[in-house]
Amino acid sequence: MLGGLGKLAAEGLAHRTEKATEEAVHAVEEVVKEVVDHAKEAGEKAIADALKKAHEAGDKAVKEVTETVTNTVTSAVTHAAEGLGKLGQ
């Protein structure tokens, strides 16, 4: 009879251990999922910020090049017009 009780106790302990292990695994899975989600969000934000900065830098470069070209062309046209004006005198 004690052998049967010992076996029953061992089975109960095994069941409780298995249940506790499943709960621990589930808890770890939840933590890992949360960490991965946060890492994904942080990565997406970093990429978005980098793209925004690159776009802003590109816009700034285009603006600077446009201003430089405009100033150069304006200067060349002004110089040419002054030269033509002198020729006409």
Solvent accessible surface area in square Angstrom, and as a share of the most:
residue,aa,sasa,rsa
1,M,198,0.88
2,L,147,0.73
3,G,60,0.57
4,G,48,0.46
5,L,93,0.46
6,G,41,0.40
7,K,133,0.56
8,L,116,0.58
9,A,64,0.50
10,A,58,0.45
11,E,94,0.42
12,G,24,0.23
13,L,107,0.53
14,A,61,0.48
15,H,114,0.51
16,R,150,0.55
17,T,77,0.45
18,E,102,0.46
19,K,106,0.45
20,A,59,0.45
21,T,74,0.43
22,E,99,0.44
23,E,107,0.48
24,A,56,0.43
25,V,79,0.45
26,H,109,0.49
27,A,53,0.41
28,V,92,0.53
29,E,98,0.44
30,E,87,0.39
31,V,93,0.54
32,V,81,0.46
33,K,123,0.52
34,E,104,0.47
35,V,90,0.52
36,V,87,0.50
37,D,57,0.30
38,H,107,0.48
39,A,62,0.48
40,K,128,0.54
41,E,105,0.47
42,A,62,0.48
43,G,31,0.30
44,E,92,0.41
45,K,131,0.55
46,A,61,0.47
47,I,110,0.56
48,A,56,0.43
49,D,57,0.30
50,A,59,0.46
51,L,119,0.59
52,K,126,0.53
53,K,138,0.59
54,A,63,0.49
55,H,122,0.54
56,E,88,0.39
57,A,61,0.48
58,G,33,0.32
59,D,76,0.39
60,K,131,0.55
61,A,51,0.39
62,V,101,0.58
63,K,127,0.54
64,E,88,0.40
65,V,93,0.53
66,T,76,0.44
67,E,84,0.38
68,T,84,0.49
69,V,81,0.47
70,T,73,0.42
71,N,99,0.51
72,T,85,0.49
73,V,82,0.47
74,T,77,0.45
75,S,68,0.44
76,A,60,0.46
77,V,93,0.53
78,T,66,0.38
79,H,135,0.60
80,A,55,0.43
81,A,57,0.44
82,E,97,0.44
83,G,33,0.31
84,L,123,0.61
85,G,39,0.37
86,K,148,0.63
87,L,148,0.74
88,G,70,0.67
89,Q,185,0.82
